[in-house]
Amino acid sequence: MTIPPHVPAPLSDTELIGELERLHETRVDTLRHGSSHALAHSTAQIQALEADYLRRHPAREVLPSRLRHPLHAGQDGPDR
């Protein structure tokens, strides 16, 4: 008999932000001192949580000050 993998309960918005903050706080340490497996796991977790955040907030506010070229304010995609 195969035991299904554990599927965590969906996170609230507050929990999601908290998890992202925790992972981002430890990211440099994982990059510098973690095993390849730990780094890959960290990357996968961050990507999944960020994708969830973007799915929940597709119209999030993008501050012009966070863009390299303010002329591109409001456009999605990489800074140009």
VOTIGU-905529 format. One record per atom (N, C-alpha, C): residue number from 0; atom name; x, z, y. Coordinates in steps of 0.1 Angstrom, whole numbers, plus 5000, padded with zeros to 4 digits. Example, Ala and Ser with C-alpha at 12.3 -4.5 7.8 and 13.67 -1.06 7.14 Angstrom:
BEGIN
+-----+------+------+------+-------+
| pos | site | east |   up | north |
+-----+------+------+------+-------+
|   0 |    N | 5132 | 5078 |  4943 |
|   0 |   CA | 5123 | 5078 |  4955 |
|   0 |    C | 5132 | 5078 |  4967 |
|   1 |    N | 5128 | 5071 |  4978 |
|   1 |   CA | 5137 | 5071 |  4989 |
|   1 |    C | 5129 | 5079 |  5000 |
+-----+------+------+------+-------+
***
This chain:
BEGIN
+-----+------+------+------+-------+
| pos | site | east |   up | north |
+-----+------+------+------+-------+
|   0 |    N | 5008 | 5000 |  4988 |
|   0 |   CA | 5000 | 5000 |  5000 |
|   0 |    C | 5009 | 5000 |  5012 |
|   1 |    N | 5006 | 4991 |  5022 |
|   1 |   CA | 5013 | 4990 |  5034 |
|   1 |    C | 5006 | 4999 |  5045 |
|   2 |    N | 5014 | 5007 |  5052 |
|   2 |   CA | 5009 | 5015 |  5062 |
|   2 |    C | 5010 | 5007 |  5075 |
|   3 |    N | 4999 | 5005 |  5083 |
|   3 |   CA | 5000 | 4998 |  5095 |
|   3 |    C | 5009 | 5005 |  5105 |
|   4 |    N | 5015 | 4997 |  5114 |
|   4 |   CA | 5024 | 5004 |  5124 |
|   4 |    C | 5015 | 5012 |  5134 |
|   5 |    N | 5021 | 5022 |  5140 |
|   5 |   CA | 5014 | 5030 |  5149 |
|   5 |    C | 5011 | 5022 |  5162 |
|   6 |    N | 4999 | 5022 |  5166 |
|   6 |   CA | 4995 | 5015 |  5178 |
|   6 |    C | 4991 | 5026 |  5188 |
|   7 |    N | 4998 | 5027 |  5199 |
|   7 |   CA | 4995 | 5038 |  5209 |
|   7 |    C | 4982 | 5035 |  5216 |
|   8 |    N | 4976 | 5045 |  5221 |
|   8 |   CA | 4964 | 5044 |  5229 |
|   8 |    C | 4968 | 5037 |  5243 |
|   9 |    N | 4959 | 5029 |  5248 |
|   9 |   CA | 4963 | 5023 |  5261 |
|   9 |    C | 4966 | 5033 |  5272 |
|  10 |    N | 4975 | 5030 |  5280 |
|  10 |   CA | 4980 | 5039 |  5291 |
|  10 |    C | 4971 | 5037 |  5303 |
|  11 |    N | 4968 | 5048 |  5310 |
|  11 |   CA | 4962 | 5048 |  5323 |
|  11 |    C | 4971 | 5041 |  5333 |
|  12 |    N | 4967 | 5037 |  5344 |
|  12 |   CA | 4976 | 5032 |  5355 |
|  12 |    C | 4987 | 5042 |  5358 |
|  13 |    N | 4983 | 5054 |  5360 |
|  13 |   CA | 4993 | 5065 |  5363 |
|  13 |    C | 5003 | 5066 |  5352 |
|  14 |    N | 4999 | 5066 |  5339 |
|  14 |   CA | 5008 | 5067 |  5328 |
|  14 |    C | 5017 | 5055 |  5327 |
|  15 |    N | 5012 | 5043 |  5330 |
|  15 |   CA | 5019 | 5031 |  5329 |
|  15 |    C | 5030 | 5032 |  5340 |
|  16 |    N | 5027 | 5035 |  5352 |
|  16 |   CA | 5037 | 5036 |  5363 |
|  16 |    C | 5048 | 5047 |  5359 |
|  17 |    N | 5044 | 5058 |  5353 |
|  17 |   CA | 5053 | 5069 |  5349 |
|  17 |    C | 5063 | 5064 |  5338 |
|  18 |    N | 5058 | 5056 |  5329 |
|  18 |   CA | 5066 | 5051 |  5318 |
|  18 |    C | 5076 | 5041 |  5324 |
|  19 |    N | 5072 | 5032 |  5333 |
|  19 |   CA | 5081 | 5023 |  5339 |
|  19 |    C | 5092 | 5030 |  5347 |
|  20 |    N | 5087 | 5040 |  5355 |
|  20 |   CA | 5097 | 5048 |  5363 |
|  20 |    C | 5108 | 5054 |  5353 |
|  21 |    N | 5103 | 5060 |  5342 |
|  21 |   CA | 5112 | 5067 |  5333 |
|  21 |    C | 5122 | 5057 |  5327 |
|  22 |    N | 5117 | 5045 |  5323 |
|  22 |   CA | 5126 | 5035 |  5317 |
|  22 |    C | 5136 | 5030 |  5327 |
|  23 |    N | 5131 | 5027 |  5339 |
|  23 |   CA | 5140 | 5022 |  5349 |
|  23 |    C | 5151 | 5032 |  5353 |
|  24 |    N | 5147 | 5045 |  5353 |
|  24 |   CA | 5157 | 5056 |  5356 |
|  24 |    C | 5168 | 5056 |  5346 |
|  25 |    N | 5165 | 5053 |  5334 |
|  25 |   CA | 5175 | 5054 |  5323 |
|  25 |    C | 5182 | 5041 |  5319 |
|  26 |    N | 5178 | 5030 |  5326 |
|  26 |   CA | 5182 | 5017 |  5322 |
|  26 |    C | 5197 | 5015 |  5324 |
|  27 |    N | 5203 | 5019 |  5335 |
|  27 |   CA | 5217 | 5017 |  5337 |
|  27 |    C | 5225 | 5025 |  5326 |
|  28 |    N | 5221 | 5037 |  5323 |
|  28 |   CA | 5228 | 5044 |  5313 |
|  28 |    C | 5227 | 5038 |  5299 |
|  29 |    N | 5215 | 5032 |  5296 |
|  29 |   CA | 5214 | 5025 |  5284 |
|  29 |    C | 5222 | 5012 |  5283 |
|  30 |    N | 5223 | 5005 |  5294 |
|  30 |   CA | 5231 | 4993 |  5295 |
|  30 |    C | 5246 | 4997 |  5293 |
|  31 |    N | 5251 | 5007 |  5300 |
|  31 |   CA | 5265 | 5011 |  5299 |
|  31 |    C | 5269 | 5018 |  5286 |
|  32 |    N | 5260 | 5026 |  5281 |
|  32 |   CA | 5264 | 5035 |  5270 |
|  32 |    C | 5256 | 5034 |  5257 |
|  33 |    N | 5245 | 5027 |  5257 |
|  33 |   CA | 5236 | 5026 |  5246 |
|  33 |    C | 5241 | 5016 |  5236 |
|  34 |    N | 5236 | 5017 |  5224 |
|  34 |   CA | 5239 | 5007 |  5214 |
|  34 |    C | 5231 | 4994 |  5217 |
|  35 |    N | 5235 | 4983 |  5210 |
|  35 |   CA | 5228 | 4970 |  5212 |
|  35 |    C | 5213 | 4972 |  5209 |
|  36 |    N | 5210 | 4979 |  5198 |
|  36 |   CA | 5196 | 4982 |  5194 |
|  36 |    C | 5189 | 4989 |  5206 |
|  37 |    N | 5195 | 4999 |  5211 |
|  37 |   CA | 5189 | 5007 |  5222 |
|  37 |    C | 5186 | 4998 |  5234 |
|  38 |    N | 5196 | 4990 |  5238 |
|  38 |   CA | 5194 | 4981 |  5249 |
|  38 |    C | 5183 | 4971 |  5247 |
|  39 |    N | 5182 | 4965 |  5235 |
|  39 |   CA | 5172 | 4956 |  5231 |
|  39 |    C | 5158 | 4962 |  5232 |
|  40 |    N | 5157 | 4975 |  5226 |
|  40 |   CA | 5145 | 4982 |  5226 |
|  40 |    C | 5140 | 4985 |  5241 |
|  41 |    N | 5150 | 4989 |  5249 |
|  41 |   CA | 5147 | 4992 |  5263 |
|  41 |    C | 5142 | 4980 |  5270 |
|  42 |    N | 5148 | 4968 |  5268 |
|  42 |   CA | 5144 | 4956 |  5274 |
|  42 |    C | 5130 | 4952 |  5270 |
|  43 |    N | 5127 | 4953 |  5257 |
|  43 |   CA | 5114 | 4950 |  5252 |
|  43 |    C | 5103 | 4959 |  5258 |
|  44 |    N | 5106 | 4972 |  5259 |
|  44 |   CA | 5097 | 4981 |  5264 |
|  44 |    C | 5094 | 4978 |  5279 |
|  45 |    N | 5104 | 4976 |  5287 |
|  45 |   CA | 5102 | 4973 |  5301 |
|  45 |    C | 5095 | 4960 |  5302 |
|  46 |    N | 5098 | 4949 |  5295 |
|  46 |   CA | 5091 | 4937 |  5296 |
|  46 |    C | 5076 | 4938 |  5292 |
|  47 |    N | 5073 | 4946 |  5282 |
|  47 |   CA | 5059 | 4948 |  5278 |
|  47 |    C | 5051 | 4956 |  5289 |
|  48 |    N | 5057 | 4966 |  5294 |
|  48 |   CA | 5050 | 4974 |  5304 |
|  48 |    C | 5049 | 4967 |  5317 |
|  49 |    N | 5059 | 4959 |  5321 |
|  49 |   CA | 5058 | 4952 |  5333 |
|  49 |    C | 5047 | 4941 |  5332 |
|  50 |    N | 5047 | 4934 |  5320 |
|  50 |   CA | 5036 | 4924 |  5318 |
|  50 |    C | 5022 | 4930 |  5318 |
|  51 |    N | 5021 | 4942 |  5313 |
|  51 |   CA | 5008 | 4949 |  5313 |
|  51 |    C | 5004 | 4952 |  5328 |
|  52 |    N | 5014 | 4957 |  5335 |
|  52 |   CA | 5011 | 4960 |  5350 |
|  52 |    C | 5007 | 4947 |  5357 |
|  53 |    N | 5014 | 4936 |  5355 |
|  53 |   CA | 5011 | 4924 |  5362 |
|  53 |    C | 4997 | 4919 |  5357 |
|  54 |    N | 4994 | 4921 |  5345 |
|  54 |   CA | 4980 | 4916 |  5340 |
|  54 |    C | 4970 | 4924 |  5347 |
|  55 |    N | 4972 | 4937 |  5348 |
|  55 |   CA | 4962 | 4946 |  5355 |
|  55 |    C | 4961 | 4944 |  5370 |
|  56 |    N | 4972 | 4939 |  5376 |
|  56 |   CA | 4973 | 4938 |  5391 |
|  56 |    C | 4978 | 4924 |  5395 |
|  57 |    N | 4970 | 4914 |  5391 |
|  57 |   CA | 4975 | 4900 |  5394 |
|  57 |    C | 4976 | 4897 |  5409 |
|  58 |    N | 4969 | 4904 |  5417 |
|  58 |   CA | 4969 | 4902 |  5432 |
|  58 |    C | 4976 | 4914 |  5439 |
|  59 |    N | 4986 | 4919 |  5432 |
|  59 |   CA | 4993 | 4930 |  5439 |
|  59 |    C | 4999 | 4926 |  5452 |
|  60 |    N | 5001 | 4935 |  5461 |
|  60 |   CA | 5006 | 4932 |  5474 |
|  60 |    C | 5021 | 4929 |  5473 |
|  61 |    N | 5025 | 4918 |  5478 |
|  61 |   CA | 5039 | 4914 |  5478 |
|  61 |    C | 5044 | 4916 |  5493 |
|  62 |    N | 5053 | 4925 |  5495 |
|  62 |   CA | 5057 | 4927 |  5509 |
|  62 |    C | 5067 | 4916 |  5513 |
|  63 |    N | 5065 | 4911 |  5525 |
|  63 |   CA | 5075 | 4901 |  5530 |
|  63 |    C | 5089 | 4906 |  5531 |
|  64 |    N | 5091 | 4919 |  5533 |
|  64 |   CA | 5104 | 4925 |  5534 |
|  64 |    C | 5111 | 4925 |  5520 |
|  65 |    N | 5103 | 4923 |  5509 |
|  65 |   CA | 5109 | 4922 |  5496 |
|  65 |    C | 5113 | 4908 |  5491 |
|  66 |    N | 5110 | 4899 |  5500 |
|  66 |   CA | 5114 | 4885 |  5497 |
|  66 |    C | 5127 | 4881 |  5504 |
|  67 |    N | 5134 | 4872 |  5497 |
|  67 |   CA | 5147 | 4868 |  5503 |
|  67 |    C | 5144 | 4859 |  5515 |
|  68 |    N | 5133 | 4851 |  5515 |
|  68 |   CA | 5129 | 4842 |  5526 |
|  68 |    C | 5115 | 4845 |  5529 |
|  69 |    N | 5113 | 4852 |  5540 |
|  69 |   CA | 5099 | 4856 |  5544 |
|  69 |    C | 5089 | 4844 |  5545 |
|  70 |    N | 5094 | 4832 |  5546 |
|  70 |   CA | 5085 | 4820 |  5547 |
|  70 |    C | 5077 | 4818 |  5534 |
|  71 |    N | 5082 | 4824 |  5523 |
|  71 |   CA | 5076 | 4823 |  5510 |
|  71 |    C | 5067 | 4835 |  5507 |
|  72 |    N | 5064 | 4843 |  5517 |
|  72 |   CA | 5055 | 4854 |  5515 |
|  72 |    C | 5042 | 4850 |  5509 |
|  73 |    N | 5037 | 4857 |  5499 |
|  73 |   CA | 5024 | 4854 |  5493 |
|  73 |    C | 5025 | 4844 |  5482 |
|  74 |    N | 5036 | 4838 |  5480 |
|  74 |   CA | 5037 | 4828 |  5468 |
|  74 |    C | 5043 | 4835 |  5456 |
|  75 |    N | 5037 | 4832 |  5445 |
|  75 |   CA | 5043 | 4838 |  5433 |
|  75 |    C | 5054 | 4830 |  5428 |
|  76 |    N | 5063 | 4836 |  5420 |
|  76 |   CA | 5074 | 4829 |  5414 |
|  76 |    C | 5087 | 4834 |  5420 |
|  77 |    N | 5098 | 4829 |  5415 |
|  77 |   CA | 5111 | 4834 |  5420 |
|  77 |    C | 5114 | 4831 |  5434 |
|  78 |    N | 5121 | 4840 |  5440 |
|  78 |   CA | 5125 | 4838 |  5454 |
|  78 |    C | 5133 | 4826 |  5455 |
|  79 |    N | 5132 | 4819 |  5466 |
|  79 |   CA | 5139 | 4806 |  5468 |
|  79 |    C | 5149 | 4807 |  5479 |
+-----+------+------+------+-------+
***
